[in-house]
Amino acid sequence: MAVVDIISPWGWVCVSVLKNMAAPIYKWTNDDTAMLIDWRARNAGIFSGRRLTAIRGYEVFVKERGLEGLVSPAFIKKKWENLKQKYVTLKRVSVESGTDAAAESWRWYSQMEDALGVNVSNR
């Protein structure tokens, strides 16, 4: 994005406008998801549940991975929340049905099981 100054026909109003340019696009991969799950499990202590700790924690992930400008901490947080919600749903189905069929259908289930274990609510 570039900033372009536009002066009104009267010459007294200057407005800065962002002009679209080719912004870098990052394609999230399965390797990224695996790394996020492992990183989140190893760094659970960062996420105390206090205000803004989650976003700051995900900022660390973005910096460690060198993804500044490509993905936002909010994107990573949303990705984690979606993974966690899917895990909780499949865990509930597997407990209610008494089988692991639903759990086995999702590629991240065992990794999320290792990361979250029994205590899902606090993570």
Secondary structure, 3 states (H helix, E strand, C coil): CEEEEEECCCCCCEEEEEECCCCCCCCCCHHHHHHHHHHHHHCHHHCCCCCCHHHHHHHHHHHHHCCCCCCCHHHHHHHHHHHHHHHHHHHHHHHHHCCCHHHHCCCCHHHHHHHHCCCCCCC
